[in-house]
Amino acid sequence: MRILGIDPGCERTGYALIESDGSRHSVVTYGAIATARRSPFHKRLQKIYTGLRAILQQQKADVMAIEEVFYAANVQAALKLGHARGVALLVAAEFELPVHEYSALEIKRAIVGYGRAEKQQVQGMVQLLLRMPEPPAPDDAADALAVAICHSHQSGFGVGPT
């Protein structure tokens, strides 16, 4: 199964496509779609949209896993993050991908075994689980890899890689 993991953000949206049989995982591609901070917000959303569409036009995915909006003291930041998530969800609908949403706590628990794990611990486990020579970077891409692995562990499917 191919899982597209998304770590939504307005400045950078992390993405990761992995193949998994539920216990073994391999990286197909990963990275981050960066937007210019000074660009109008609607143009930043458009860049995220076109970037995610381009990935799915080049690579097949069976499902999308995305991080949920976390509670934030800054309401404006939470609203903007919600817009970035909405763009990713729109792309999933366009490509008819089932969507599964996970909280940061669920993702950390699935990867490290502890919901309050530090970012470096998550990156280290992602590196180990994917047999990568070095920790994945940037952070947004590493988080997207963690979201994809989380879905693999949570879904409990037993289908071999496609």
VEXDREN-2710 file (C-alpha; in Angstrom, 1 decimal):
% VEXDREN-2710
k/r/px/py/pz
1/MET/0.0/0.0/0.0
2/ARG/1.2/3.5/-0.8
3/ILE/0.5/6.1/1.9
4/LEU/0.8/9.8/1.3
5/GLY/1.6/11.5/4.6
6/ILE/0.9/15.2/5.0
7/ASP/2.2/17.7/7.6
8/PRO/0.2/20.8/6.7
9/GLY/1.6/24.2/7.1
10/CYS/1.3/27.7/5.5
11/GLU/5.1/28.3/5.2
12/ARG/6.0/24.7/4.5
13/THR/3.7/21.7/3.9
14/GLY/5.6/18.4/4.4
15/TYR/4.8/15.4/2.2
16/ALA/5.9/11.9/2.2
17/LEU/4.9/8.9/0.1
18/ILE/5.9/5.5/1.5
19/GLU/5.1/1.9/0.5
20/SER/4.2/-0.3/3.4
21/ASP/3.0/-3.8/4.2
22/GLY/2.1/-2.8/7.7
23/SER/5.4/-3.7/9.3
24/ARG/8.1/-2.9/6.7
25/HIS/8.2/0.5/5.1
26/SER/10.1/2.1/2.3
27/VAL/10.4/5.7/1.1
28/VAL/9.1/6.5/-2.4
29/THR/9.6/10.3/-2.1
30/TYR/9.4/13.1/0.5
31/GLY/10.0/16.8/0.9
32/ALA/8.3/20.1/1.6
33/ILE/6.4/22.6/-0.4
34/ALA/7.8/25.9/0.7
35/THR/5.9/29.2/0.2
36/ALA/7.2/32.7/0.3
37/ARG/6.2/34.4/3.6
38/ARG/5.6/37.7/1.8
39/SER/3.3/36.2/-0.8
40/PRO/-0.5/36.8/-0.5
41/PHE/-2.1/34.1/1.5
42/HIS/-4.3/32.8/-1.4
43/LYS/-1.1/32.5/-3.6
44/ARG/0.6/30.4/-0.8
45/LEU/-2.4/28.1/-0.7
46/GLN/-2.3/27.8/-4.5
47/LYS/1.3/26.8/-4.4
48/ILE/0.5/24.0/-1.8
49/TYR/-2.4/22.9/-4.0
50/THR/-0.3/22.7/-7.2
51/GLY/2.6/21.1/-5.4
52/LEU/0.5/18.3/-4.0
53/ARG/-1.3/17.7/-7.3
54/ALA/2.0/17.4/-9.1
55/ILE/3.2/14.8/-6.6
56/LEU/0.0/12.7/-7.1
57/GLN/0.2/13.1/-10.9
58/GLN/3.7/11.7/-10.8
59/GLN/3.2/9.0/-8.1
60/LYS/0.3/6.8/-7.2
61/ALA/-1.0/6.8/-3.7
62/ASP/-3.7/4.6/-2.2
63/VAL/-4.6/6.7/0.9
64/MET/-3.7/10.1/2.5
65/ALA/-2.9/10.4/6.1
66/ILE/-2.8/14.0/7.5
67/GLU/-2.0/15.6/10.9
68/GLU/-5.0/17.1/12.6
69/VAL/-5.1/20.8/13.6
70/PHE/-3.7/21.1/17.1
71/TYR/-5.0/23.4/19.7
72/ALA/-3.2/26.7/19.4
73/ALA/-3.3/29.8/21.6
74/ASN/-3.0/31.9/18.5
75/VAL/-6.4/31.6/16.8
76/GLN/-5.1/33.2/13.5
77/ALA/-2.3/30.6/13.2
78/ALA/-4.8/27.8/13.8
79/LEU/-7.2/29.2/11.1
80/LYS/-4.3/29.5/8.6
81/LEU/-3.2/26.0/9.3
82/GLY/-6.8/24.9/8.8
83/HIS/-6.8/26.5/5.3
84/ALA/-3.6/24.5/4.4
85/ARG/-5.2/21.3/5.6
86/GLY/-8.3/22.1/3.6
87/VAL/-6.2/22.5/0.4
88/ALA/-4.6/19.0/1.1
89/LEU/-8.0/17.5/1.7
90/LEU/-9.3/19.0/-1.5
91/VAL/-6.4/17.4/-3.4
92/ALA/-7.3/14.0/-1.8
93/ALA/-10.9/14.4/-2.9
94/GLU/-9.8/15.3/-6.4
95/PHE/-7.7/12.1/-6.6
96/GLU/-10.4/10.1/-4.8
97/LEU/-8.0/9.1/-1.9
98/PRO/-9.5/8.0/1.4
99/VAL/-8.3/10.3/4.2
100/HIS/-7.3/9.4/7.7
101/GLU/-6.5/12.1/10.3
102/TYR/-4.2/11.7/13.3
103/SER/-3.3/14.0/16.2
104/ALA/0.3/14.8/17.0
105/LEU/-0.1/12.6/20.2
106/GLU/-1.3/9.6/18.1
107/ILE/1.6/10.1/15.6
108/LYS/4.2/10.3/18.3
109/ARG/2.8/7.3/20.2
110/ALA/2.7/5.2/17.0
111/ILE/6.3/6.1/16.1
112/VAL/8.1/6.3/19.4
113/GLY/5.7/4.7/21.8
114/TYR/5.3/7.9/23.8
115/GLY/2.9/10.7/23.0
116/ARG/5.0/13.4/24.4
117/ALA/8.2/12.5/22.5
118/GLU/10.5/15.2/21.3
119/LYS/10.9/16.0/17.6
120/GLN/14.4/14.5/17.6
121/GLN/13.2/11.2/19.0
122/VAL/10.5/11.0/16.3
123/GLN/13.1/11.8/13.6
124/GLY/15.4/9.1/14.9
125/MET/12.7/6.5/14.9
126/VAL/11.6/7.5/11.4
127/GLN/15.2/7.1/10.3
128/LEU/15.4/3.7/11.9
129/LEU/12.1/2.4/10.6
130/LEU/12.8/3.6/7.1
131/ARG/16.4/2.4/7.2
132/MET/17.6/5.9/6.1
133/PRO/21.3/6.8/6.3
134/GLU/20.6/10.0/8.1
135/PRO/17.6/11.7/9.8
136/PRO/15.1/13.0/7.3
137/ALA/15.0/16.7/6.7
138/PRO/13.5/19.3/6.7
139/ASP/11.4/18.8/9.8
140/ASP/8.1/19.1/7.9
141/ALA/9.1/16.2/5.6
142/ALA/10.2/14.2/8.6
143/ASP/6.8/14.8/10.2
144/ALA/5.0/13.8/7.0
145/LEU/7.0/10.5/7.0
146/ALA/5.9/10.0/10.6
147/VAL/2.3/10.6/9.7
148/ALA/2.5/8.0/6.9
149/ILE/4.1/5.4/9.1
150/CYS/1.5/6.1/11.8
151/HIS/-1.2/5.3/9.4
152/SER/0.5/2.1/8.4
153/HIS/0.7/1.0/12.1
154/GLN/-2.8/2.2/12.9
155/SER/-4.6/0.7/9.9
156/GLY/-3.4/-2.9/10.5
157/PHE/-3.6/-3.8/6.9
158/GLY/-1.8/-7.0/5.8
159/VAL/-1.4/-6.2/2.1
160/GLY/2.1/-6.4/0.5
161/PRO/3.7/-3.4/-1.3
162/THR/2.2/-2.6/-4.6
END
